[in-house]
Each structure stands twice: as C-alpha cells, then as structure tokens.
C-alpha cells in the first residue's frame, strides 16, 4: 500500500520528517518498507531556468539551425545552437543548462553537455515541452510569459509537485488502515502516546445539498445480507474531461494512472477514506437499480472488454434489463462513464466481505475495491464518502445534485462489545501499564470506554475494527500503541523440560534422515497441491479419491496429492533438464484421500535415485 505524505498531512498537521513518521508507523505495526520521492516532472526540472533570447542568427553552416545568445541570469549571456523553427529574439524560453539531466518519454535520461554543433559552440539547450516532460508537443520550443525574470528556476514557473511516498507492508488484518485517513488515525494515536497533542482533521461535507430533484433513480436491494448498506445519488450536467493537475498528482504519487475526472474522484475517495465507489452513466440505467445475485450462466462484459460467465452466487448491481456491475469488484462495459456522459448515478455501499472475496477469486479479479471490501470496510462512512465524492465531482466536473441520497440500510451493523481485565493485560504484556495510560490509548483508537471498575473496563469497539473482537485483540492494540520498545525484557529464559519415554515421530524421522544423508541423499520438500490429472496415471489411484480445493490458484494446484511419486518425478525432471542427472533424493510427506466415510491423510517416505 502506498501512502502520500502530503496527502496524509491533510488529515494531520505535523512538521515531522518522513523518517520520524515512518519510524512511528512501523512501531505501530504499519511497517514502512521504503520511502520514495515523487516529482510530478521526473527530475523536478532541476537545472532548467528561464532564458531571454537576446539575438538569433542563422547558423553559417546549417540551413535549419540558428545560433542564439541567451541571458540565463549569469554575468554574461551564453551561446546556444537551436534547431526549432519558432525561436526568435526577445522570447522568454526554458533553457536546460550544462549538466542538467532530462528524461525522454520512456524515462531514459540524457545529460546536457557543452559541445559544438556544425562548428558553433552550444552551452545548453532551449527546450520544447516534451523534452521537459510538460506535454507531448515537439512542434517547437516553449515560449514563456514575457514578465519572467531570466535565471528563474523552471520548477517555480511550472509549480512542480514534490512528495514523499511510504510503501507500507500492510498485514491482512489491518483493514481499517487501508486508506490515508485510516493511516492518519493510527498515526494520531501513536503521536498522542508520545506526548504530541494533535487533531485529526476530516474533510467537511457540510456544503452538500440537493440542487434539484429532476433525476431520481430508485434502489431495490433483494439480499440485505450480501449488501447490508447501499447508498446512491444522481449528479447531472457534468462534463467528463481530464482531471486538474492537483488530482492527477495525488493519484500518480501512489502509482495510479489518471483516467478522467469522474473515475479519478472515485479512486481518490477510495484511497482517501477507504470507501470504494462506482459511477454509472445514468442515461444507460433502465428503470431502477436492483442489487441481487446473478442468474447462473449469464454472460457479462466487464470494463476490460472481457466476457465473463456469472455464477449464481455473484452479487450484481443490475437495472430492469440486466446486470450493470459485479458488486464490489468490477464495473460493466455497458454502463461505464465515457466522454459523452452528462449525468451519473454514484454508488457507495457496504458489501459482505465473504461474498466479495469468493466472487473476486472466482473471476480471478483483484481490484482496489475488492481488496478492501473482502477485508471489511467501515460501514459507518458509506453516506459520508458518497457526499465527499459528490462534492469533489462538482468541483472538477461541474454539475448539480439532482436527487436525494437514496439509502437502503434495514439493519445497522453493530459495534463489538469486549470486557478487558487489567490483570490479563499485565500477564500477556509482561509488565504493568498504568490504568490511565490504557484508557488514554483506547480512547485515541476510537474505542469507547463504557464502564470502569477496579478490575477492568467495559468497551465498545467501532465496527470498522473487524480485527478487534476479543480481549486478546484489545491487548494487542494497547501494546502496539504503547510501544513494543517500551516493554522491559529479562535476560533470563525459563522453560520446562519434559522427559517422555515415548519415541516421537519427528525423532524417528530425524534418525532416518541422518542415515540417508550419510548415504548421499538430499532431502526435498514438494508442494502437497498438485494436478487432478495425476490420479489417471496410476492403477492404484482413483480420481474420485482426490481432495479438491474449493478455490484453486490454478489447475496445476487444484487437488491434494494422493501419492508422493509424481511430485518427486517433477523434481527429478526439473534437475535432469538442467544437466543434473545423478540424483539421490528423499522426502517425508503426507498423502490425502477422500472416501465415502470421510477424509484420510497418511505419512510416507519416498526415495528417488537416478
């Protein structure tokens, strides 16, 4: 997961360096693997300055070249040979000075050097916009505003965006931190524990209002278990075009490619708040929106132009004529936003994580939306995120809100209740943490303290913390915010030694392995998952005894092996194909079998010699 530091500081106003922040994030369990610099223009236009063309004469030995003298803010002007047809005396132009590194469209760098062109010295390069990465035009050099001062860095003229980006190795349980807001929320808790009193700033949606009620689209949710909460609103009179530079830079910094202003806003809010959104072209919706499971075998073309066969358990967003979108996973080609779109239906929903995970796996689709839905998003911000996105769309695409927010939320997703015993905290952590510190940490994590006694606390955990539902989970939260580094440890290690007369399996295995090693054998370990077709290759195996995976990664890893033979032969084949033919291999492994009365697994030793 990539987190922009500039974006993060919209939620938390801090003057900490990226190094300090990354250290704290890592201590909190959001391990920062690397911090990368982002520049909206690669190289940041370092070494490129404003030049004033004083003279421009035809090159004596080349018809298409011109010899210019340019004031670049130094004591004396420099001579530059230029091949652009539109260069002329009096212009203000961007000049790449000697030593400047520029990048071509493929990212390859080249350095500006002093040289001679057809016998005339050249001390720099007057640049076209594509040579600076400011556009794609190569029709001629860029001509800048006349009031610019020679020598002014081009980075100031073009307002280059600079950022630092954290690459966070997010663990699967931390669904609450899969956004800039979620990361900022954790960061605030860590700062408060370290004595830095800081406020968490959330974007305001107070300006959201219905301008007119001219485009109402009703919503019918047929399965409230798979879609516990569903919200939508229409926006009309929009103009679909390229996003403003600030929005593009936010997305580019975290590795996303801007599409258009509508899609970019939905991606922006997804990474800002952690709430996936989807925009439908309202003109392509027939009647009302219906949220229901698919009809088995239905063909559906997704945004990537791939026709997919739907499963009866796939949750779909449909209209009265058929499916429009695979809910929480991927949009449909038919209803997507295009340049001709003038009105949209904007969706914000909370879907069942298990359902989304199975659908994404079934269709081999992994999107930013499914990544979040299948881990569990915050069910309380569904409407808030919708309003946030609607306001941003109005800002970058114009338009008016043309319906009330339609919401289907029959049964509120409840918070979790946990009882915390102080003595258990001390026992698990290994030292006593003051009770007031424990309460302060819990409050900073938005965990509500309902009751306090001498022995413990009664707590309410917010619904978005799907990984904190037991007392031990709460203790882990306390510990990571308090700081693992603040826990004292003993130099002694105490352990109980058990004396058992029984010869255990692993001891027998170790003795056999040592004997085989002494005879020149090497131990191998193969994957227990294999292809179902191997059962056809031996008379002693039967296909109906295969133990099949419910969601196989591929056909080669679809079943558990009934024999160690074939995985061993794969290893032999791999070695022989690489000129390693004298082999002595052994493997301790298990085989797996499905019978009418249940499943069985058996331990085996295989020996392979070639």
Backbone torsions as a table, in degrees:
resi	resn	phi	psi	omega
1	UNK	NA	134.1	179.4
2	UNK	-106.1	134.6	-179.5
3	UNK	-125.9	123.5	177.3
4	UNK	-80.5	130.5	-178.5
5	UNK	-69.6	-38.7	177.2
6	UNK	-61.0	-41.5	179.1
7	UNK	-65.8	-42.9	-179.8
8	UNK	-60.4	-37.5	-177.3
9	UNK	-75.7	-2.7	169.3
10	UNK	-75.2	-23.0	178.5
11	UNK	-94.7	-32.3	-179.2
12	UNK	-130.9	118.3	178.4
13	UNK	-83.0	107.4	-177.5
14	UNK	-141.1	149.2	175.9
15	UNK	-105.0	13.5	177.6
16	UNK	-63.7	148.0	174.2
17	UNK	-74.9	163.2	178.5
18	UNK	-63.0	-31.2	178.7
19	UNK	-65.8	-44.9	178.5
20	UNK	-62.4	-44.1	-178.1
21	UNK	-66.2	-43.2	-179.5
22	UNK	-65.4	-33.6	178.0
23	UNK	-65.6	-43.2	179.7
24	UNK	-68.1	-42.3	178.5
25	UNK	-58.7	-42.0	178.7
26	UNK	-63.6	-42.9	177.7
27	UNK	-60.7	-30.1	-178.3
28	UNK	-83.1	-2.1	179.5
29	UNK	100.8	-4.8	175.2
30	UNK	-97.2	81.3	-169.6
31	UNK	-66.5	118.5	177.2
32	UNK	-85.1	112.5	-176.7
33	UNK	-82.9	-32.0	179.5
34	UNK	-161.8	151.8	173.6
35	UNK	-116.5	119.5	-177.6
36	UNK	-110.8	147.2	175.4
37	UNK	-87.2	140.5	175.6
38	UNK	-120.2	133.3	174.0
39	UNK	-128.4	132.5	-178.5
40	UNK	-62.7	-28.6	170.9
41	UNK	-118.1	120.9	-176.7
42	UNK	-56.9	128.6	-176.9
43	UNK	91.6	-15.6	176.7
44	UNK	67.2	16.0	-177.5
45	UNK	58.3	26.9	177.1
46	UNK	-62.0	130.4	-179.9
47	UNK	90.0	-6.2	177.8
48	UNK	-96.8	127.5	-176.9
49	UNK	-130.2	167.1	174.3
50	UNK	-77.7	130.5	176.9
51	UNK	-118.5	150.1	176.8
52	UNK	-112.7	114.3	-178.6
53	UNK	-73.9	112.8	-177.8
54	UNK	-86.3	-44.7	178.2
55	UNK	-135.7	155.1	178.7
56	UNK	-147.6	110.6	-176.8
57	UNK	-123.6	153.7	176.8
58	UNK	-66.0	137.6	177.5
59	UNK	-64.7	132.8	-176.2
60	UNK	-65.2	-23.7	-174.5
61	UNK	-121.2	13.0	179.7
62	UNK	-151.7	122.8	-175.0
63	UNK	-66.6	-31.8	-173.5
64	UNK	-95.7	0.2	-179.1
65	UNK	-107.5	152.9	176.4
66	UNK	-129.7	146.9	177.8
67	UNK	-105.5	121.4	-177.7
68	UNK	-119.2	156.3	166.7
69	UNK	-114.6	132.2	-170.8
70	UNK	-130.2	130.8	173.5
71	UNK	-84.9	114.4	179.5
72	UNK	-114.8	24.0	176.2
73	UNK	91.6	4.5	177.6
74	UNK	-91.7	177.3	-179.3
75	UNK	-62.6	-36.3	-178.8
76	UNK	-127.3	147.1	176.6
77	UNK	-66.4	160.9	179.8
78	UNK	-114.4	155.2	177.4
79	UNK	-95.6	131.6	179.8
80	UNK	-133.6	129.9	174.2
81	UNK	-88.6	129.7	-174.6
82	UNK	-131.1	139.6	-179.7
83	UNK	-102.9	2.0	-178.7
84	UNK	-75.3	138.2	-177.9
85	UNK	-72.2	-23.7	-173.4
86	UNK	-96.2	4.7	179.1
87	UNK	-70.7	138.8	-178.0
88	UNK	-154.1	155.6	178.2
89	UNK	-62.7	143.8	178.9
90	UNK	94.7	-11.6	-177.6
91	UNK	-78.0	151.0	166.8
92	UNK	-100.9	125.9	-170.8
93	UNK	-136.9	157.1	172.9
94	UNK	-80.8	131.4	-178.4
95	UNK	-122.8	124.3	172.8
96	UNK	-87.3	114.9	-175.4
97	UNK	-80.1	169.3	-180.0
98	UNK	-56.6	130.4	-179.9
99	UNK	94.0	-9.0	179.2
100	UNK	-67.7	138.6	176.6
101	UNK	-103.8	121.5	176.1
102	UNK	-113.4	166.6	-176.1
103	UNK	-130.5	137.5	177.2
104	UNK	-82.9	-177.4	-174.7
105	UNK	-64.7	-20.7	178.7
106	UNK	-93.4	1.4	178.8
107	UNK	90.5	-1.3	178.7
108	UNK	-74.4	137.6	-175.9
109	UNK	-95.5	151.3	171.5
110	UNK	-143.4	145.7	-173.8
111	UNK	-105.9	134.7	177.7
112	UNK	-76.9	123.3	-177.8
113	UNK	-124.1	155.8	172.6
114	UNK	-69.2	136.5	-179.3
115	UNK	-161.5	-177.3	176.5
116	UNK	-119.2	133.7	177.8
117	UNK	-119.9	110.1	-176.1
118	UNK	53.9	41.9	175.5
119	UNK	88.1	-6.9	-179.2
120	UNK	-106.8	130.7	179.9
121	UNK	-67.1	143.8	177.8
122	UNK	-133.8	123.3	-174.3
123	UNK	-112.6	53.3	179.8
124	UNK	138.8	-171.2	-179.6
125	UNK	-143.1	128.2	171.3
126	UNK	-82.6	127.2	-163.3
127	UNK	-106.1	147.8	166.9
128	UNK	-87.6	166.2	-174.7
129	UNK	-66.7	-32.8	-179.8
130	UNK	-72.0	-25.5	178.8
131	UNK	-73.1	-20.8	178.7
132	UNK	-99.8	-7.3	-177.0
133	UNK	80.6	16.9	-178.2
134	UNK	-93.3	-4.4	-179.4
135	UNK	178.0	-164.3	-178.0
136	UNK	-115.5	-6.5	-175.5
137	UNK	-73.4	137.9	173.8
138	UNK	-130.3	26.3	-178.6
139	UNK	-70.6	-23.2	179.9
140	UNK	177.4	-178.5	179.6
141	UNK	-70.2	159.1	175.0
142	UNK	-77.2	137.4	174.4
143	UNK	-110.9	121.3	-173.4
144	UNK	-96.0	174.4	179.8
145	UNK	-61.1	142.6	-174.2
146	UNK	-68.5	-23.7	-174.9
147	UNK	-86.1	2.4	179.8
148	UNK	-72.6	147.2	-177.8
149	UNK	-91.7	129.4	177.8
150	UNK	-56.1	137.6	-178.7
151	UNK	95.0	-10.3	178.2
152	UNK	-64.9	128.5	178.8
153	UNK	-58.9	136.4	-179.9
154	UNK	-63.9	-26.4	179.6
155	UNK	-63.3	-27.2	176.7
156	UNK	-79.6	-33.2	-178.7
157	UNK	-70.0	-41.8	-173.8
158	UNK	-100.1	3.3	175.6
159	UNK	50.4	64.7	179.1
160	UNK	-67.4	130.3	178.1
161	UNK	-83.0	128.4	176.8
162	UNK	-119.9	140.3	-176.8
163	UNK	-151.7	165.8	171.0
164	UNK	-122.5	134.9	-173.1
165	UNK	-119.9	125.0	177.3
166	UNK	-87.3	127.0	170.4
167	UNK	-95.2	108.4	-174.5
168	UNK	-104.7	126.9	175.4
169	UNK	-82.3	85.2	-173.2
170	UNK	-76.7	129.4	176.9
171	UNK	-80.0	150.6	-173.2
172	UNK	-59.0	-25.6	-176.3
173	UNK	-76.5	-16.8	-173.1
174	UNK	-92.2	58.4	178.6
175	UNK	-62.4	-28.6	-177.8
176	UNK	-68.6	-17.9	-175.5
177	UNK	-103.5	12.7	-175.6
178	UNK	-84.1	43.6	179.3
179	UNK	-165.5	168.4	176.7
180	UNK	-68.0	-38.1	178.7
181	UNK	-65.4	-43.7	179.0
182	UNK	-63.5	-39.5	177.5
183	UNK	-66.3	-41.7	178.9
184	UNK	-63.5	-36.8	179.3
185	UNK	-62.5	-42.0	176.8
186	UNK	-67.3	-41.7	-178.5
187	UNK	-62.5	-39.5	178.3
188	UNK	-61.9	-43.2	179.4
189	UNK	-60.6	-42.8	179.0
190	UNK	-65.8	-37.5	179.6
191	UNK	-68.5	-41.1	178.8
192	UNK	-60.8	-39.4	179.0
193	UNK	-64.9	-27.7	-179.7
194	UNK	-96.2	15.8	173.0
195	UNK	84.6	9.2	178.5
196	UNK	-98.8	106.2	-177.5
197	UNK	-81.2	113.0	-171.7
198	UNK	-139.1	149.0	-177.5
199	UNK	-100.7	143.6	174.8
200	UNK	-95.3	116.5	-176.1
201	UNK	-96.0	127.9	178.1
202	UNK	-113.3	142.4	179.6
203	UNK	-60.6	136.3	-178.7
204	UNK	-82.4	142.0	174.1
205	UNK	-120.6	21.5	-177.0
206	UNK	-65.6	-20.7	-179.7
207	UNK	-83.5	-2.6	179.8
208	UNK	-68.5	126.0	176.5
209	UNK	-153.0	151.7	177.9
210	UNK	-80.2	120.9	-179.2
211	UNK	-80.3	-39.6	178.2
212	UNK	-161.1	156.4	-178.2
213	UNK	-110.9	69.7	-174.4
214	UNK	-109.8	-8.2	-177.2
215	UNK	-142.1	77.5	179.2
216	UNK	-91.5	130.2	175.0
217	UNK	-120.9	114.6	-178.7
218	UNK	-72.3	157.4	-179.6
219	UNK	-128.0	132.9	175.8
220	UNK	-125.6	114.0	178.5
221	UNK	-99.7	111.7	-176.1
222	UNK	-82.2	-24.9	-178.6
223	UNK	-127.9	96.8	-178.3
224	UNK	-74.0	-13.9	176.4
225	UNK	-74.6	-41.8	-179.5
226	UNK	-80.5	-24.8	177.9
227	UNK	-132.9	77.7	-176.1
228	UNK	-62.6	-29.6	-179.5
229	UNK	-142.0	132.5	-178.6
230	UNK	-142.1	127.3	179.2
231	UNK	-128.1	151.7	177.0
232	UNK	-158.1	157.1	178.1
233	UNK	-152.9	153.1	178.0
234	UNK	-105.0	145.7	175.8
235	UNK	-130.1	125.3	-176.3
236	UNK	-118.4	157.2	177.6
237	UNK	77.5	26.7	-179.4
238	UNK	-85.3	162.3	175.4
239	UNK	-124.3	116.5	-178.1
240	UNK	-87.0	120.4	179.4
241	UNK	-158.3	-168.8	-179.0
242	UNK	-68.1	144.1	-179.6
243	UNK	-73.9	155.2	174.3
244	UNK	-63.0	159.7	-172.9
245	UNK	-60.8	-36.2	-177.6
246	UNK	-62.7	-38.2	-179.6
247	UNK	-72.7	-41.6	177.3
248	UNK	-61.5	-42.4	-178.8
249	UNK	-64.4	-37.5	177.5
250	UNK	-59.7	-46.1	-177.3
251	UNK	-72.0	-42.2	-179.8
252	UNK	-62.3	-35.5	-178.2
253	UNK	-60.7	-32.7	-178.8
254	UNK	-101.3	16.1	171.5
255	UNK	89.5	12.7	179.1
256	UNK	-97.9	146.9	177.6
257	UNK	-96.7	120.6	178.4
258	UNK	-60.4	142.5	-180.0
259	UNK	-109.8	-70.3	173.0
260	UNK	-153.3	171.6	-171.0
261	UNK	-62.3	-30.8	-179.5
262	UNK	-73.9	-51.9	179.4
263	UNK	-62.5	-38.3	-178.9
264	UNK	-63.8	-37.2	178.5
265	UNK	-66.1	-42.1	179.0
266	UNK	-63.2	-39.0	176.8
267	UNK	-68.2	-36.9	-179.9
268	UNK	-62.2	-48.2	-178.1
269	UNK	-68.1	-34.9	176.0
270	UNK	-57.3	-47.0	-177.9
271	UNK	-82.3	-18.1	176.9
272	UNK	-79.7	-50.3	-172.8
273	UNK	-110.4	-13.9	-178.5
274	UNK	86.1	9.2	-179.7
275	UNK	-104.5	111.6	175.4
276	UNK	-66.2	145.5	178.8
277	UNK	-133.7	161.3	174.4
278	UNK	-143.8	137.0	179.1
279	UNK	-109.1	124.9	175.9
280	UNK	-103.0	143.8	169.7
281	UNK	-69.4	112.7	-173.7
282	UNK	-61.4	-31.0	-178.8
283	UNK	-67.8	-17.5	-177.8
284	UNK	-99.5	5.5	177.4
285	UNK	-94.9	123.4	179.3
286	UNK	-96.1	108.4	179.3
287	UNK	77.6	-128.2	-175.2
288	UNK	-105.6	167.5	174.3
289	UNK	-85.0	130.4	178.7
290	UNK	-123.7	123.6	179.1
291	UNK	-102.0	111.7	-175.4
292	UNK	-156.7	168.1	176.1
293	UNK	-77.9	156.9	-173.9
294	UNK	-78.2	160.8	169.3
295	UNK	-83.7	128.8	-177.0
296	UNK	-51.6	129.4	175.3
297	UNK	88.0	-1.9	179.1
298	UNK	-62.4	135.2	177.1
299	UNK	-88.5	136.8	-176.9
300	UNK	-144.8	128.7	-179.3
301	UNK	-97.8	120.6	-178.9
302	UNK	-89.2	176.0	-175.2
303	UNK	-59.4	-22.5	179.9
304	UNK	-87.9	13.9	178.1
305	UNK	68.0	19.9	178.4
306	UNK	-100.5	130.6	175.8
307	UNK	-85.3	125.5	-177.0
308	UNK	-118.3	146.4	177.2
309	UNK	-96.2	120.1	-174.2
310	UNK	-80.1	149.3	176.8
311	UNK	-99.5	152.7	-176.3
312	UNK	-64.1	-17.2	179.6
313	UNK	-97.9	-0.2	178.3
314	UNK	-71.9	123.9	175.9
315	UNK	-79.7	128.9	-174.8
316	UNK	-124.9	148.6	168.1
317	UNK	-96.6	119.4	-173.3
318	UNK	-125.1	166.4	165.0
319	UNK	-115.5	-166.0	-174.7
320	UNK	-73.8	-8.1	179.7
321	UNK	-108.3	-14.5	-179.5
322	UNK	157.1	-174.3	-175.8
323	UNK	-71.7	145.2	178.1
324	UNK	-115.7	-27.1	-170.9
325	UNK	-161.8	141.5	170.5
326	UNK	-79.7	110.4	-170.7
327	UNK	-53.6	126.1	174.6
328	UNK	72.5	2.4	-175.2
329	UNK	-123.4	-61.6	-172.5
330	UNK	-155.7	141.5	-179.2
331	UNK	-79.6	166.2	179.1
332	UNK	-97.7	150.1	-179.5
333	UNK	-62.9	-39.4	-172.8
334	UNK	-63.7	-39.1	-171.3
335	UNK	-105.7	8.8	-176.8
336	UNK	-70.4	158.7	178.3
337	UNK	-75.7	133.2	178.6
338	UNK	-129.1	179.0	-179.4
339	UNK	-61.9	-25.9	-179.6
340	UNK	-87.2	-1.3	-178.6
341	UNK	-68.4	131.8	177.8
342	UNK	-119.4	-13.8	177.0
343	UNK	-145.7	146.3	-177.2
344	UNK	-132.8	155.7	166.2
345	UNK	-107.9	117.8	-176.0
346	UNK	-99.5	125.3	-175.2
347	UNK	-107.9	138.2	170.5
348	UNK	-139.1	126.0	-171.6
349	UNK	-147.3	165.1	170.8
350	UNK	-120.0	117.0	-178.3
351	UNK	-110.3	155.7	178.8
352	UNK	-62.2	122.6	-175.7
353	UNK	-59.1	-40.8	-177.9
354	UNK	-64.4	-43.2	179.8
355	UNK	-61.2	-45.2	-179.3
356	UNK	-65.8	-40.6	-179.2
357	UNK	-62.7	-43.1	-179.7
358	UNK	-66.4	-41.3	180.0
359	UNK	-65.6	-45.5	179.5
360	UNK	-61.3	-40.7	179.3
361	UNK	-67.9	-41.9	-177.5
362	UNK	-61.3	-38.1	-177.4
363	UNK	-100.9	6.7	178.9
364	UNK	53.2	47.2	178.3
365	UNK	-118.3	126.1	175.2
366	UNK	-127.4	106.9	-178.5
367	UNK	-117.4	167.2	177.1
368	UNK	-59.3	-35.1	179.8
369	UNK	-69.2	-50.5	-178.2
370	UNK	-64.5	-34.5	178.7
371	UNK	-56.5	-37.9	-178.9
372	UNK	-84.7	-45.7	-179.0
373	UNK	-58.3	-42.3	-173.9
374	UNK	-73.9	-12.6	176.1
375	UNK	-99.1	-15.8	177.1
376	UNK	104.0	107.2	179.4
377	UNK	-96.4	-179.3	-178.7
378	UNK	-82.4	112.9	-178.4
379	UNK	-74.4	-8.3	-176.2
380	UNK	-88.9	-12.9	-175.8
381	UNK	-106.1	11.5	-175.9
382	UNK	-55.1	-52.2	-178.5
383	UNK	-72.3	-39.3	179.5
384	UNK	-59.1	-46.2	179.8
385	UNK	-64.6	-36.4	177.7
386	UNK	-61.4	-45.7	179.6
387	UNK	-67.3	-38.5	177.7
388	UNK	-60.2	-46.2	-179.6
389	UNK	-66.7	-39.8	-179.7
390	UNK	-61.8	-41.8	178.5
391	UNK	-65.8	-40.4	178.2
392	UNK	-65.6	-39.4	178.2
393	UNK	-63.0	-41.6	176.7
394	UNK	-61.5	-36.6	-179.4
395	UNK	-67.1	-40.7	-173.5
396	UNK	-102.4	-14.4	-176.9
397	UNK	-129.8	0.3	-178.2
398	UNK	73.4	-158.6	176.7
399	UNK	94.0	173.1	-179.6
400	UNK	-132.2	148.6	174.6
401	UNK	-74.6	118.4	-171.6
402	UNK	-116.1	21.1	172.2
403	UNK	-159.6	160.1	168.8
404	UNK	-69.5	160.4	174.3
405	UNK	-69.9	120.3	176.7
406	UNK	-87.9	126.3	-178.5
407	UNK	-132.7	132.0	172.6
408	UNK	-118.3	108.3	-175.0
409	UNK	-148.4	70.8	-172.0
410	UNK	-68.2	-32.5	-177.5
411	UNK	-134.5	116.5	-176.7
412	UNK	-62.5	135.9	173.9
413	UNK	-73.1	118.1	-171.5
414	UNK	-82.8	152.2	172.2
415	UNK	-73.2	171.4	-179.6
416	UNK	-102.8	143.5	176.6
417	UNK	-108.3	132.9	-178.7
418	UNK	-138.6	139.6	172.2
419	UNK	-100.5	129.1	-178.1
420	UNK	-112.9	125.0	178.4
421	UNK	-100.0	124.3	-178.0
422	UNK	-59.1	-37.6	-178.4
423	UNK	-66.5	-32.9	177.8
424	UNK	-68.3	-36.3	177.6
425	UNK	-60.2	-48.5	-179.1
426	UNK	-64.2	-39.5	-177.9
427	UNK	-66.7	-44.0	-177.8
428	UNK	-71.4	-43.9	-176.1
429	UNK	-76.3	-31.6	177.9
430	UNK	98.2	-1.7	172.8
431	UNK	-156.6	160.5	-176.0
432	UNK	-85.0	128.9	174.4
433	UNK	-104.6	132.5	-178.2
434	UNK	-53.4	142.4	-176.5
435	UNK	-61.5	-39.0	179.3
436	UNK	-64.8	-35.6	177.9
437	UNK	-66.1	-40.8	178.3
438	UNK	-60.8	-47.1	179.9
439	UNK	-63.3	-39.6	-179.8
440	UNK	-63.3	-41.9	179.2
441	UNK	-64.1	-45.4	-177.8
442	UNK	-63.1	-42.8	179.1
443	UNK	-63.9	-39.0	179.3
444	UNK	-64.9	-20.7	178.5
445	UNK	-96.5	15.3	-180.0
446	UNK	64.4	22.6	175.0
447	UNK	-91.9	122.2	-174.6
448	UNK	-84.7	129.9	176.6
449	UNK	-92.1	108.8	-176.6
450	UNK	-87.0	-36.4	-177.8
451	UNK	-145.7	149.0	-178.7
452	UNK	-130.3	132.0	174.6
453	UNK	-135.6	177.1	179.1
454	UNK	-65.8	-25.6	-174.7
455	UNK	-99.1	-20.7	-177.1
456	UNK	-178.5	-165.1	-175.9
457	UNK	-131.9	145.5	169.5
458	UNK	-99.9	123.2	-169.4
459	UNK	-122.0	152.0	169.8
460	UNK	-119.4	119.9	-177.9
461	UNK	-95.2	129.5	178.9
462	UNK	-60.4	147.7	-173.1
463	UNK	-61.3	-25.6	-178.5
464	UNK	-73.3	-14.0	177.0
465	UNK	-90.1	73.0	-176.9
466	UNK	-67.7	-14.7	-179.1
467	UNK	-94.7	2.4	-178.4
468	UNK	-123.2	88.6	-177.9
469	UNK	-128.4	-2.9	-178.5
470	UNK	-129.8	164.8	179.2
471	UNK	-59.5	-40.1	-178.1
472	UNK	-64.8	-30.9	177.0
473	UNK	-67.5	-39.5	178.4
474	UNK	-64.8	-41.2	179.0
475	UNK	-61.7	-39.9	177.4
476	UNK	-61.9	-40.5	178.1
477	UNK	-62.4	-44.3	178.7
478	UNK	-59.6	-44.6	-175.4
479	UNK	-67.0	-43.3	-175.8
480	UNK	-69.2	-32.2	177.7
481	UNK	-79.3	-38.7	176.3
482	UNK	-61.5	-36.7	176.3
483	UNK	111.7	114.3	177.1
484	UNK	-58.8	-32.8	-178.3
485	UNK	-70.1	-14.1	179.7
486	UNK	-91.2	1.4	179.0
487	UNK	-92.0	124.9	178.4
488	UNK	-72.9	148.2	176.6
489	UNK	-131.3	150.8	-177.5
490	UNK	-89.0	150.7	176.2
491	UNK	-82.1	-7.3	177.6
492	UNK	-93.2	149.0	174.5
493	UNK	-126.0	117.1	-178.0
494	UNK	-103.0	134.2	178.3
495	UNK	-147.8	151.1	177.9
496	UNK	-98.9	128.2	179.4
497	UNK	-98.1	121.4	-179.6
498	UNK	-99.0	133.8	178.2
499	UNK	-105.4	106.9	-178.3
500	UNK	-116.8	127.8	179.8
501	UNK	-73.4	-17.9	-175.8
502	UNK	-69.6	134.9	175.7
503	UNK	-81.2	115.6	-174.7
504	UNK	-88.2	154.5	-174.4
505	UNK	-55.0	-44.4	-174.5
506	UNK	-66.5	-27.6	178.3
507	UNK	-70.6	-42.7	176.5
508	UNK	-61.0	-43.5	-179.6
509	UNK	-61.1	-41.8	-180.0
510	UNK	-65.2	-38.7	178.8
511	UNK	-64.2	-46.9	179.4
512	UNK	-61.6	-43.6	-179.5
513	UNK	-61.2	-40.2	179.1
514	UNK	-64.3	-41.3	178.9
515	UNK	-62.7	-44.3	-179.5
516	UNK	-67.0	-39.1	176.4
517	UNK	-58.8	-39.6	-178.5
518	UNK	-69.1	-18.1	177.9
519	UNK	-96.9	9.4	175.3
520	UNK	92.7	10.7	178.4
521	UNK	-85.4	149.3	174.6
522	UNK	-115.5	137.5	-180.0
523	UNK	-80.1	138.0	175.3
524	UNK	-122.8	156.7	176.2
525	UNK	-133.8	115.4	-178.0
526	UNK	-104.0	163.3	178.5
527	UNK	-71.2	136.4	177.1
528	UNK	-72.8	-18.0	177.6
529	UNK	-86.4	137.7	-177.4
530	UNK	-149.8	-173.3	179.4
531	UNK	-88.1	144.0	-179.3
532	UNK	-66.1	-22.8	-175.4
533	UNK	-66.7	-22.2	-178.0
534	UNK	-62.7	-26.6	-179.2
535	UNK	-64.9	-19.3	179.6
536	UNK	-80.6	-13.2	-170.6
537	UNK	-91.8	-1.3	-178.9
538	UNK	-137.4	134.8	179.3
539	UNK	-66.9	-20.9	-178.2
540	UNK	-84.8	-5.7	-179.3
541	UNK	-113.3	151.5	178.9
542	UNK	-129.6	138.7	-178.2
543	UNK	-62.2	-35.1	-177.4
544	UNK	-69.6	-10.8	177.1
545	UNK	-91.2	-1.0	178.3
546	UNK	-64.8	138.0	172.1
547	UNK	-97.2	105.9	-172.3
548	UNK	-91.9	147.2	176.3
549	UNK	-81.0	143.6	178.9
550	UNK	-72.2	-38.9	-179.6
551	UNK	-129.2	73.8	-176.5
552	UNK	-66.4	145.2	176.8
553	UNK	-69.3	-33.4	177.6
554	UNK	-161.6	171.5	179.8
555	UNK	-66.7	-24.8	178.4
556	UNK	-75.9	-12.3	-178.9
557	UNK	-128.3	43.8	-171.0
558	UNK	-94.5	-21.9	-177.0
559	UNK	-136.8	161.8	172.4
560	UNK	-84.0	142.4	-172.3
561	UNK	-69.4	142.0	173.2
562	UNK	-93.2	-15.1	-178.4
563	UNK	-145.8	148.7	175.4
564	UNK	-81.6	-8.9	-173.2
565	UNK	-60.6	-49.3	-169.5
566	UNK	-72.6	-37.4	176.0
567	UNK	-67.1	-33.1	175.2
568	UNK	-65.9	-42.4	178.4
569	UNK	-65.2	-32.8	175.3
570	UNK	-61.8	-41.5	178.5
571	UNK	-65.7	-41.4	178.2
572	UNK	-63.0	-46.1	179.7
573	UNK	-59.8	-43.9	-179.5
574	UNK	-59.3	-43.2	-179.1
575	UNK	-69.6	-45.8	-178.1
576	UNK	-62.7	-37.9	178.0
577	UNK	-64.8	-13.3	178.6
578	UNK	-115.3	29.7	173.0
579	UNK	65.0	25.4	175.8
580	UNK	-114.7	88.0	-167.7
581	UNK	-99.7	-21.9	-179.8
582	UNK	-89.9	97.5	-171.2
583	UNK	-119.5	141.2	170.0
584	UNK	-137.2	100.4	-174.0
585	UNK	-120.5	149.8	171.0
586	UNK	-141.0	154.9	-179.8
587	UNK	-145.1	131.6	166.9
588	UNK	-94.2	124.2	-178.2
589	UNK	-157.5	177.5	-179.1
590	UNK	-117.4	151.3	171.6
591	UNK	-116.3	157.0	-171.4
592	UNK	-132.0	138.5	-173.4
593	UNK	-142.4	142.4	176.9
594	UNK	-110.9	122.5	178.3
595	UNK	-120.8	173.7	-178.6
596	UNK	-61.8	-33.0	-177.8
597	UNK	-94.2	8.8	177.0
598	UNK	135.1	-165.9	-177.0
599	UNK	-104.8	148.6	176.3
600	UNK	-135.7	149.6	171.4
601	UNK	-132.7	144.7	-175.6
602	UNK	-133.5	144.6	178.1
603	UNK	-88.0	141.6	-179.4
604	UNK	-140.2	159.9	168.1
605	UNK	-122.3	127.0	176.7
606	UNK	-114.3	143.1	176.5
607	UNK	-122.9	132.0	179.6
608	UNK	-130.4	126.5	-179.2
609	UNK	-130.2	133.6	175.0
610	UNK	-136.7	NA	NA
